[in-house]
Amino acid sequence: MSVLPADTFIVVNKTQLSDKDRNLLILLYQPLVGHQAISLYYTFWSYLDKSELLSNEWTHHHILRDMMISNSEFIDAKVKLEAIGLLKTYLKKGNINNYVYELYSPISASEFINNPVLNIALLNSVGKLEYERIIGYFKIPKINLREYEDITSKFSDVFEFSNVPLTDNLIYDIKKSNYRKLEILSKIDINTILDLINDEMLNKKSLTKDTKDFLYKIAYVYNYDNDDMIELIRNSISEKHTIDKNLLRENANKYYRFDNMGKLPSIIYKNQPEYLRKENLDTSNRSKMIHMFETTSPYDFINSKYKIGNPTSSDLGVIAYLLADLKLEPGVVNVLVDYVLKINNNKLTKSFVEAIAAQWSKSGIKTVEDAMNIAENEYKKKKKVTTKEAKKTSIKPDWINKDIKAETATLEEIKKLESRMKRS
């Protein structure tokens, strides 16, 4: 959702911000969300009053001008801060929309590095050498204290109470560090998984809320389903019949690397970001297709192409390459996949896809509409040079039609499209 320059906002500090947070933001968060998102966080921070509680009311024109960024760049940075847990946004709609932006602290280095989602994302973003350097920066030096005696004074050794006054109110609204947890929806069902693991193998009473949360995060990072997690847990149980988190983390990493030629998972948009979606869609055939491409994840889209069974590891590898390596937007990937399948006899040949994807990447294709336009142009050029044999085997994508923008879909076409979208 875009903002208008005249829309107003205030910044509310929901936490305590200190200089130590700056190191956390630069070293741990910036590799994941980029410098523009961190710059936006600092800009919001700078708008707070002297007591760092609340800002004056500003317009978005003011912050866009201060940061010298576009509306779409502002939205991109804002949603990344929200997703990573540093910002919360509230909206009151009106002739002029009013926003409230709440700032939250970055979590501690220890919590960040031990979070399986953030840890693996950081490692993949910066590489092993830089990752180890960052870890080293936050490590506590070890000193051998075996020959030393702890002679630290206790509170009760120094202080005592006398004439204690009675009070009815000891709780005040004091500033403290507040953190937002990552909000993640997982595909796995913990109860179903546990039902399929023998009680003699795993002491299910030992599973705390923290352990279950850890399992959800592992499943999310590596895109594991119930069956994958059952196998993973069975191979990660300690001698005490509890889940060994470190072993589970190592196994998850090892299995994923084996299936993905040594690569680690990358942070990517699940589907087309809101700020890159087309506004004011109508009921035309083209608009229906744009909506489907924008609101479907590439993994669900490729899955919908299989009438029987699931996508091959080769096909999923191509999707991962387009998203993680070439950093194409999800909606653009959907258009590319649909286009290639139609003109290449339903085959997602990696070399064929790479050639087109590299061109689209160089051309800076970000939106679904731009992807459809470039595909149309490429198809028209291809059509001029194709042989009669190729024409028989090549199927034109539904959305490639020079008059499609002006046409309204028929009832039959709408039903066909809706059915296709449901399968996605």
LINKA-V669349 format. One record per residue. N is the residue number from 1. RES is the residue in one small letter. SS is DSSP state (H for helix, E for strand, C for the rest). PHI is phi as a letter, one per 40 degrees, with the letter a starting at -180 (999 if undefined). PSI is psi in radians with two decimals (999 if undefined). Layout:
# LINKA-V669349
n=N res=RES ss=SS phi=PHI psi=PSI
n=N res=RES ss=SS phi=PHI psi=PSI
This chain:
# LINKA-V669349
n=1 res=m ss=C phi=999 psi=2.17
n=2 res=s ss=C phi=c psi=2.82
n=3 res=v ss=C phi=b psi=2.68
n=4 res=l ss=C phi=c psi=2.56
n=5 res=p ss=C phi=d psi=-0.55
n=6 res=a ss=C phi=c psi=-0.26
n=7 res=d ss=C phi=c psi=2.42
n=8 res=t ss=E phi=b psi=2.87
n=9 res=f ss=E phi=a psi=2.72
n=10 res=i ss=E phi=b psi=2.70
n=11 res=v ss=E phi=b psi=2.27
n=12 res=v ss=E phi=b psi=2.25
n=13 res=n ss=E phi=c psi=1.94
n=14 res=k ss=C phi=c psi=0.22
n=15 res=t ss=C phi=a psi=-2.97
n=16 res=q ss=C phi=b psi=2.16
n=17 res=l ss=C phi=b psi=2.38
n=18 res=s ss=C phi=a psi=3.02
n=19 res=d ss=H phi=c psi=-0.52
n=20 res=k ss=H phi=c psi=-0.47
n=21 res=d ss=H phi=c psi=-0.48
n=22 res=r ss=H phi=c psi=-0.72
n=23 res=n ss=H phi=c psi=-0.71
n=24 res=l ss=H phi=c psi=-0.76
n=25 res=l ss=H phi=c psi=-0.75
n=26 res=i ss=H phi=c psi=-0.82
n=27 res=l ss=H phi=c psi=-0.64
n=28 res=l ss=H phi=b psi=-0.75
n=29 res=y ss=H phi=c psi=-0.68
n=30 res=q ss=H phi=c psi=-0.66
n=31 res=p ss=H phi=c psi=-0.38
n=32 res=l ss=H phi=c psi=-0.71
n=33 res=v ss=H phi=b psi=-0.21
n=34 res=g ss=C phi=g psi=2.82
n=35 res=h ss=H phi=c psi=-0.52
n=36 res=q ss=H phi=c psi=-0.66
n=37 res=a ss=H phi=c psi=-0.74
n=38 res=i ss=H phi=c psi=-0.64
n=39 res=s ss=H phi=c psi=-0.66
n=40 res=l ss=H phi=c psi=-0.72
n=41 res=y ss=H phi=d psi=-0.82
n=42 res=y ss=H phi=c psi=-0.63
n=43 res=t ss=H phi=c psi=-0.78
n=44 res=f ss=H phi=d psi=-0.76
n=45 res=w ss=H phi=d psi=-0.74
n=46 res=s ss=H phi=c psi=-0.36
n=47 res=y ss=C phi=c psi=-0.20
n=48 res=l ss=E phi=c psi=2.71
n=49 res=d ss=C phi=c psi=-3.11
n=50 res=k ss=C phi=c psi=-0.53
n=51 res=s ss=C phi=c psi=0.05
n=52 res=e ss=C phi=f psi=0.80
n=53 res=l ss=C phi=b psi=-0.77
n=54 res=l ss=E phi=a psi=2.58
n=55 res=s ss=E phi=b psi=2.94
n=56 res=n ss=C phi=c psi=3.01
n=57 res=e ss=C phi=c psi=2.29
n=58 res=w ss=E phi=b psi=2.86
n=59 res=t ss=E phi=c psi=2.77
n=60 res=h ss=H phi=c psi=-0.42
n=61 res=h ss=H phi=d psi=-0.66
n=62 res=h ss=H phi=c psi=-0.83
n=63 res=i ss=H phi=c psi=-0.59
n=64 res=l ss=H phi=c psi=-0.67
n=65 res=r ss=H phi=c psi=-0.76
n=66 res=d ss=H phi=c psi=-0.72
n=67 res=m ss=H phi=c psi=-0.18
n=68 res=m ss=C phi=f psi=0.87
n=69 res=i ss=C phi=b psi=2.87
n=70 res=s ss=C phi=c psi=2.96
n=71 res=n ss=H phi=d psi=-0.81
n=72 res=s ss=H phi=c psi=-0.63
n=73 res=e ss=H phi=c psi=-0.64
n=74 res=f ss=H phi=c psi=-0.81
n=75 res=i ss=H phi=c psi=-0.75
n=76 res=d ss=H phi=d psi=-0.81
n=77 res=a ss=H phi=c psi=-0.72
n=78 res=k ss=H phi=c psi=-0.81
n=79 res=v ss=H phi=c psi=-0.52
n=80 res=k ss=H phi=c psi=-0.72
n=81 res=l ss=H phi=c psi=-0.68
n=82 res=e ss=H phi=c psi=-0.82
n=83 res=a ss=H phi=c psi=-0.59
n=84 res=i ss=C phi=c psi=-0.08
n=85 res=g ss=C phi=g psi=0.24
n=86 res=l ss=C phi=c psi=-0.21
n=87 res=l ss=E phi=a psi=2.54
n=88 res=k ss=E phi=b psi=2.41
n=89 res=t ss=E phi=b psi=2.35
n=90 res=y ss=E phi=b psi=2.52
n=91 res=l ss=E phi=b psi=2.32
n=92 res=k ss=E phi=b psi=2.00
n=93 res=k ss=C phi=c psi=2.59
n=94 res=g ss=C phi=a psi=-2.94
n=95 res=n ss=C phi=d psi=-0.69
n=96 res=i ss=C phi=b psi=2.08
n=97 res=n ss=C phi=c psi=2.49
n=98 res=n ss=E phi=b psi=2.26
n=99 res=y ss=E phi=b psi=2.59
n=100 res=v ss=E phi=b psi=2.16
n=101 res=y ss=E phi=b psi=2.05
n=102 res=e ss=E phi=c psi=2.22
n=103 res=l ss=E phi=c psi=2.38
n=104 res=y ss=C phi=b psi=2.69
n=105 res=s ss=C phi=c psi=2.63
n=106 res=p ss=C phi=c psi=2.55
n=107 res=i ss=C phi=c psi=2.88
n=108 res=s ss=C phi=c psi=2.79
n=109 res=a ss=H phi=d psi=-0.68
n=110 res=s ss=H phi=c psi=-0.79
n=111 res=e ss=H phi=c psi=-0.70
n=112 res=f ss=H phi=c psi=-0.88
n=113 res=i ss=H phi=c psi=-0.49
n=114 res=n ss=C phi=c psi=0.02
n=115 res=n ss=C phi=c psi=2.06
n=116 res=p ss=H phi=c psi=-0.50
n=117 res=v ss=H phi=c psi=-0.91
n=118 res=l ss=H phi=c psi=-0.63
n=119 res=n ss=H phi=c psi=-0.90
n=120 res=i ss=H phi=c psi=-0.58
n=121 res=a ss=H phi=c psi=-0.71
n=122 res=l ss=H phi=c psi=-0.81
n=123 res=l ss=H phi=d psi=-0.77
n=124 res=n ss=H phi=c psi=-0.57
n=125 res=s ss=H phi=c psi=-0.68
n=126 res=v ss=H phi=b psi=-0.26
n=127 res=g ss=C phi=g psi=2.84
n=128 res=k ss=H phi=c psi=-0.78
n=129 res=l ss=H phi=c psi=-0.83
n=130 res=e ss=H phi=c psi=-0.63
n=131 res=y ss=H phi=d psi=-0.81
n=132 res=e ss=H phi=c psi=-0.60
n=133 res=r ss=H phi=c psi=-0.72
n=134 res=i ss=H phi=c psi=-0.77
n=135 res=i ss=H phi=c psi=-0.73
n=136 res=g ss=H phi=c psi=-0.59
n=137 res=y ss=H phi=c psi=-0.62
n=138 res=f ss=H phi=c psi=-0.07
n=139 res=k ss=C phi=c psi=2.49
n=140 res=i ss=C phi=c psi=2.24
n=141 res=p ss=C phi=c psi=2.46
n=142 res=k ss=C phi=c psi=2.25
n=143 res=i ss=C phi=b psi=2.29
n=144 res=n ss=C phi=c psi=1.98
n=145 res=l ss=C phi=b psi=0.29
n=146 res=r ss=C phi=d psi=-0.58
n=147 res=e ss=C phi=c psi=0.12
n=148 res=y ss=C phi=b psi=2.70
n=149 res=e ss=C phi=b psi=2.37
n=150 res=d ss=C phi=c psi=1.95
n=151 res=i ss=C phi=b psi=0.41
n=152 res=t ss=C phi=c psi=2.37
n=153 res=s ss=C phi=c psi=2.54
n=154 res=k ss=C phi=c psi=2.79
n=155 res=f ss=H phi=d psi=-0.77
n=156 res=s ss=H phi=c psi=-0.28
n=157 res=d ss=H phi=c psi=-0.43
n=158 res=v ss=H phi=b psi=-0.64
n=159 res=f ss=C phi=b psi=2.68
n=160 res=e ss=C phi=a psi=2.80
n=161 res=f ss=C phi=b psi=2.49
n=162 res=s ss=C phi=a psi=2.54
n=163 res=n ss=C phi=f psi=0.94
n=164 res=v ss=C phi=c psi=2.12
n=165 res=p ss=C phi=c psi=2.56
n=166 res=l ss=C phi=c psi=2.48
n=167 res=t ss=C phi=a psi=2.52
n=168 res=d ss=C phi=c psi=-0.20
n=169 res=n ss=C phi=b psi=1.89
n=170 res=l ss=C phi=b psi=0.11
n=171 res=i ss=C phi=b psi=2.20
n=172 res=y ss=C phi=b psi=2.77
n=173 res=d ss=C phi=c psi=1.35
n=174 res=i ss=C phi=c psi=2.48
n=175 res=k ss=C phi=c psi=2.44
n=176 res=k ss=C phi=a psi=2.89
n=177 res=s ss=C phi=c psi=2.18
n=178 res=n ss=C phi=b psi=2.46
n=179 res=y ss=C phi=b psi=2.59
n=180 res=r ss=C phi=b psi=2.29
n=181 res=k ss=C phi=c psi=2.63
n=182 res=l ss=C phi=c psi=2.26
n=183 res=e ss=C phi=c psi=1.96
n=184 res=i ss=C phi=b psi=2.30
n=185 res=l ss=C phi=b psi=2.10
n=186 res=s ss=C phi=b psi=2.69
n=187 res=k ss=C phi=c psi=-0.24
n=188 res=i ss=C phi=c psi=2.74
n=189 res=d ss=C phi=b psi=1.84
n=190 res=i ss=H phi=d psi=-0.74
n=191 res=n ss=H phi=c psi=-0.74
n=192 res=t ss=H phi=c psi=-0.73
n=193 res=i ss=H phi=c psi=-0.80
n=194 res=l ss=H phi=c psi=-0.60
n=195 res=d ss=H phi=c psi=-0.47
n=196 res=l ss=C phi=c psi=0.10
n=197 res=i ss=C phi=b psi=2.24
n=198 res=n ss=C phi=d psi=2.39
n=199 res=d ss=C phi=c psi=-0.53
n=200 res=e ss=C phi=c psi=-0.40
n=201 res=m ss=C phi=c psi=-0.75
n=202 res=l ss=C phi=b psi=2.24
n=203 res=n ss=C phi=c psi=1.71
n=204 res=k ss=H phi=c psi=-0.34
n=205 res=k ss=H phi=c psi=-0.31
n=206 res=s ss=H phi=c psi=-0.15
n=207 res=l ss=C phi=c psi=1.91
n=208 res=t ss=C phi=c psi=2.98
n=209 res=k ss=H phi=c psi=-0.65
n=210 res=d ss=H phi=c psi=-0.71
n=211 res=t ss=H phi=c psi=-0.74
n=212 res=k ss=H phi=c psi=-0.69
n=213 res=d ss=H phi=c psi=-0.67
n=214 res=f ss=H phi=c psi=-0.74
n=215 res=l ss=H phi=c psi=-0.72
n=216 res=y ss=H phi=c psi=-0.74
n=217 res=k ss=H phi=c psi=-0.73
n=218 res=i ss=H phi=c psi=-0.77
n=219 res=a ss=H phi=c psi=-0.66
n=220 res=y ss=H phi=c psi=-0.82
n=221 res=v ss=H phi=c psi=-0.79
n=222 res=y ss=H phi=c psi=0.08
n=223 res=n ss=C phi=f psi=0.75
n=224 res=y ss=C phi=c psi=2.52
n=225 res=d ss=C phi=c psi=-3.01
n=226 res=n ss=H phi=d psi=-0.80
n=227 res=d ss=H phi=c psi=-0.73
n=228 res=d ss=H phi=c psi=-0.75
n=229 res=m ss=H phi=c psi=-0.59
n=230 res=i ss=H phi=c psi=-0.84
n=231 res=e ss=H phi=c psi=-0.74
n=232 res=l ss=H phi=c psi=-0.79
n=233 res=i ss=H phi=c psi=-0.76
n=234 res=r ss=H phi=d psi=-0.58
n=235 res=n ss=C phi=c psi=0.10
n=236 res=s ss=C phi=b psi=0.51
n=237 res=i ss=E phi=c psi=2.32
n=238 res=s ss=C phi=c psi=3.06
n=239 res=e ss=C phi=c psi=-0.39
n=240 res=k ss=C phi=c psi=0.16
n=241 res=h ss=C phi=g psi=0.58
n=242 res=t ss=C phi=b psi=2.85
n=243 res=i ss=E phi=c psi=2.13
n=244 res=d ss=C phi=c psi=1.86
n=245 res=k ss=H phi=c psi=-0.74
n=246 res=n ss=H phi=c psi=-0.72
n=247 res=l ss=H phi=c psi=-0.70
n=248 res=l ss=H phi=c psi=-0.73
n=249 res=r ss=H phi=c psi=-0.78
n=250 res=e ss=H phi=c psi=-0.75
n=251 res=n ss=H phi=c psi=-0.73
n=252 res=a ss=H phi=c psi=-0.77
n=253 res=n ss=H phi=c psi=-0.77
n=254 res=k ss=H phi=c psi=-0.80
n=255 res=y ss=H phi=c psi=-0.73
n=256 res=y ss=H phi=c psi=-0.78
n=257 res=r ss=H phi=c psi=-0.68
n=258 res=f ss=H phi=c psi=-0.73
n=259 res=d ss=H phi=c psi=-0.30
n=260 res=n ss=C phi=b psi=0.59
n=261 res=m ss=C phi=f psi=0.74
n=262 res=g ss=C phi=g psi=-0.03
n=263 res=k ss=C phi=c psi=2.68
n=264 res=l ss=C phi=b psi=2.74
n=265 res=p ss=C phi=c psi=2.57
n=266 res=s ss=C phi=b psi=2.69
n=267 res=i ss=C phi=c psi=2.15
n=268 res=i ss=C phi=a psi=2.76
n=269 res=y ss=C phi=c psi=2.43
n=270 res=k ss=C phi=c psi=-0.83
n=271 res=n ss=C phi=a psi=-3.10
n=272 res=q ss=C phi=d psi=2.19
n=273 res=p ss=C phi=d psi=2.56
n=274 res=e ss=H phi=d psi=-0.73
n=275 res=y ss=H phi=c psi=-0.24
n=276 res=l ss=H phi=b psi=0.11
n=277 res=r ss=C phi=c psi=2.66
n=278 res=k ss=C phi=c psi=2.33
n=279 res=e ss=C phi=c psi=2.82
n=280 res=n ss=C phi=f psi=0.88
n=281 res=l ss=C phi=c psi=2.53
n=282 res=d ss=C phi=b psi=-2.79
n=283 res=t ss=C phi=c psi=0.24
n=284 res=s ss=C phi=c psi=2.84
n=285 res=n ss=H phi=d psi=-0.80
n=286 res=r ss=H phi=c psi=-0.75
n=287 res=s ss=H phi=c psi=-0.67
n=288 res=k ss=H phi=c psi=-0.76
n=289 res=m ss=H phi=c psi=-0.72
n=290 res=i ss=H phi=d psi=-0.80
n=291 res=h ss=H phi=c psi=-0.74
n=292 res=m ss=H phi=c psi=-0.81
n=293 res=f ss=H phi=c psi=-0.63
n=294 res=e ss=H phi=c psi=-0.53
n=295 res=t ss=H phi=b psi=0.08
n=296 res=t ss=C phi=b psi=2.35
n=297 res=s ss=C phi=c psi=2.61
n=298 res=p ss=H phi=d psi=-0.59
n=299 res=y ss=H phi=c psi=-0.70
n=300 res=d ss=H phi=c psi=-0.61
n=301 res=f ss=H phi=c psi=-0.84
n=302 res=i ss=H phi=c psi=-0.57
n=303 res=n ss=H phi=c psi=-0.62
n=304 res=s ss=H phi=c psi=-0.30
n=305 res=k ss=C phi=c psi=-0.23
n=306 res=y ss=C phi=c psi=1.95
n=307 res=k ss=C phi=c psi=-0.55
n=308 res=i ss=C phi=b psi=2.31
n=309 res=g ss=C phi=g psi=-2.94
n=310 res=n ss=C phi=b psi=2.87
n=311 res=p ss=C phi=d psi=2.57
n=312 res=t ss=C phi=c psi=2.80
n=313 res=s ss=H phi=c psi=-0.52
n=314 res=s ss=H phi=c psi=-0.80
n=315 res=d ss=H phi=c psi=-0.76
n=316 res=l ss=H phi=c psi=-0.58
n=317 res=g ss=H phi=c psi=-0.66
n=318 res=v ss=H phi=c psi=-0.76
n=319 res=i ss=H phi=c psi=-0.80
n=320 res=a ss=H phi=c psi=-0.70
n=321 res=y ss=H phi=c psi=-0.78
n=322 res=l ss=H phi=c psi=-0.70
n=323 res=l ss=H phi=c psi=-0.85
n=324 res=a ss=H phi=c psi=-0.76
n=325 res=d ss=H phi=c psi=-0.87
n=326 res=l ss=C phi=c psi=-0.24
n=327 res=k ss=C phi=f psi=0.68
n=328 res=l ss=C phi=c psi=2.59
n=329 res=e ss=C phi=c psi=2.60
n=330 res=p ss=H phi=d psi=-0.77
n=331 res=g ss=H phi=c psi=-0.65
n=332 res=v ss=H phi=c psi=-0.68
n=333 res=v ss=H phi=c psi=-0.73
n=334 res=n ss=H phi=c psi=-0.78
n=335 res=v ss=H phi=c psi=-0.78
n=336 res=l ss=H phi=c psi=-0.80
n=337 res=v ss=H phi=c psi=-0.80
n=338 res=d ss=H phi=c psi=-0.75
n=339 res=y ss=H phi=c psi=-0.84
n=340 res=v ss=H phi=c psi=-0.76
n=341 res=l ss=H phi=d psi=-0.66
n=342 res=k ss=H phi=c psi=-0.61
n=343 res=i ss=H phi=c psi=-0.09
n=344 res=n ss=C phi=b psi=0.68
n=345 res=n ss=C phi=f psi=0.70
n=346 res=n ss=C phi=g psi=0.47
n=347 res=k ss=C phi=b psi=2.31
n=348 res=l ss=C phi=c psi=1.14
n=349 res=t ss=C phi=c psi=2.19
n=350 res=k ss=H phi=d psi=-0.82
n=351 res=s ss=H phi=c psi=-0.65
n=352 res=f ss=H phi=c psi=-0.77
n=353 res=v ss=H phi=c psi=-0.76
n=354 res=e ss=H phi=d psi=-0.70
n=355 res=a ss=H phi=c psi=-0.78
n=356 res=i ss=H phi=c psi=-0.75
n=357 res=a ss=H phi=c psi=-0.69
n=358 res=a ss=H phi=c psi=-0.69
n=359 res=q ss=H phi=c psi=-0.76
n=360 res=w ss=H phi=c psi=-0.67
n=361 res=s ss=H phi=c psi=-0.77
n=362 res=k ss=H phi=c psi=-0.55
n=363 res=s ss=C phi=c psi=-0.07
n=364 res=g ss=C phi=g psi=0.62
n=365 res=i ss=C phi=c psi=2.08
n=366 res=k ss=C phi=b psi=-0.55
n=367 res=t ss=C phi=b psi=2.77
n=368 res=v ss=H phi=c psi=-0.74
n=369 res=e ss=H phi=c psi=-0.73
n=370 res=d ss=H phi=c psi=-0.68
n=371 res=a ss=H phi=c psi=-0.74
n=372 res=m ss=H phi=c psi=-0.67
n=373 res=n ss=H phi=c psi=-0.77
n=374 res=i ss=H phi=c psi=-0.58
n=375 res=a ss=H phi=c psi=-0.72
n=376 res=e ss=H phi=d psi=-0.82
n=377 res=n ss=H phi=c psi=-0.73
n=378 res=e ss=H phi=c psi=-0.67
n=379 res=y ss=H phi=c psi=-0.71
n=380 res=k ss=H phi=c psi=-0.68
n=381 res=k ss=H phi=c psi=-0.73
n=382 res=k ss=H phi=c psi=-0.66
n=383 res=k ss=H phi=c psi=-0.56
n=384 res=k ss=H phi=c psi=-0.49
n=385 res=v ss=H phi=b psi=-0.05
n=386 res=t ss=C phi=c psi=2.60
n=387 res=t ss=C phi=c psi=2.96
n=388 res=k ss=H phi=c psi=-0.63
n=389 res=e ss=H phi=c psi=-0.71
n=390 res=a ss=H phi=c psi=-0.61
n=391 res=k ss=H phi=c psi=-0.56
n=392 res=k ss=H phi=c psi=-0.58
n=393 res=t ss=H phi=c psi=-0.28
n=394 res=s ss=C phi=c psi=2.23
n=395 res=i ss=C phi=b psi=2.22
n=396 res=k ss=C phi=c psi=2.29
n=397 res=p ss=C phi=d psi=2.55
n=398 res=d ss=C phi=d psi=-0.61
n=399 res=w ss=C phi=c psi=-0.04
n=400 res=i ss=C phi=c psi=1.80
n=401 res=n ss=C phi=a psi=2.13
n=402 res=k ss=C phi=c psi=-0.41
n=403 res=d ss=C phi=b psi=0.14
n=404 res=i ss=H phi=c psi=-0.53
n=405 res=k ss=H phi=c psi=-0.56
n=406 res=a ss=H phi=c psi=-0.14
n=407 res=e ss=C phi=c psi=2.57
n=408 res=t ss=C phi=b psi=2.32
n=409 res=a ss=C phi=c psi=2.51
n=410 res=t ss=C phi=c psi=2.93
n=411 res=l ss=H phi=d psi=-0.70
n=412 res=e ss=H phi=c psi=-0.71
n=413 res=e ss=H phi=c psi=-0.72
n=414 res=i ss=H phi=c psi=-0.76
n=415 res=k ss=H phi=c psi=-0.71
n=416 res=k ss=H phi=c psi=-0.77
n=417 res=l ss=H phi=c psi=-0.75
n=418 res=e ss=H phi=c psi=-0.67
n=419 res=s ss=H phi=c psi=-0.71
n=420 res=r ss=H phi=c psi=-0.70
n=421 res=m ss=H phi=c psi=-0.63
n=422 res=k ss=H phi=c psi=-0.65
n=423 res=r ss=H phi=c psi=-0.43
n=424 res=s ss=C phi=c psi=999
